[in-house]
């Protein structure tokens, strides 16, 4: 049981590393005071350009992938793998390093989902790309892609603990996007510009 607790704590702490904030600071910018104020990849992209945006996306994604793969490598069961994935996600969204205020969790969720069900992620990514291409809203694509993941996981890999974890993460992603949802309703949400 000791290794499981250590893995959960490590997953949360890894998830808590504010990738976007650290990369932005290396460029001399406090991303919390720029653009939307969010520490995630979209704001990093809009505020500091493609390179920092992509590096933030990759870094945040790896924070989800690494703990889940480590749990699997250590021979942990589905329930622990799901708990580790959720811990990494919660670390990003409620990071201990920033007073439990973090990002919206999309890229870290992507990493967790990628490690547990690549096929589901492939379809959700296609849905995301189609939505962003059609309407140019990253937030809308992120919300709908997150909501689609549990359904895709139920088809491709219907293990109950993994499915439950994807549902919880998807709902939290939507919750973290509540301001974006209000702006989408009001027609004031920023559109993506490549």
Steps between C-alpha positions, in 0.01 A plus 500: 500500500793732560600511133142590401493797739841619381385468138182697567694779672763503225227515233335795671831685544604437139159621385545808718808625315375816323661439161355806327592731786859373510546525124348847493724614786801376304385747232462775760118492517260417783233320301252545785501871417483457121216413266234298681725452803482123462824300529407253227609445142235713329588813695873424463450472122299821477729694733849370416467335161504158343821362656409571863141391432606166357758442774232572762262258330762224486616561858147501640413189298805314633387579855203272429676234295800433726319417827248272329773311313702478824200351683453248221873416502481440875223245440222696663140406429241702314371675812846627593580597142177702493581658838851592384364657181247699699771610747718633216204686351402649836860607551482713187155642571562560873876537522652519845771728360253777410266498797287222347420712195610347173403452139188357343655157466442427132859408406561300819167320447615431145814336638306287749250393233777430250667264746179308576319497163686630192213401267254712698741794490539463123125541446472782756792680334325472164184645654705782658668581167169506313339732756795740506519496120126572465444752782855610602436458873767305690282497811201348318722236341658419837166471678336279239810283454522449878132409519541251215784309666288293743282384212801403291663327798176308561526366144874429480605421857202468735684429826278649776772684698647653184156596371409662833829694501433632149151614603632686806778668300263595216256662743782691670627624163151635428483658847835671449368641170187656653618855424573397141150351477351832613709686241395253229136566588558876492699484176810655661730197505833548319540307177814307415737660252766269358 
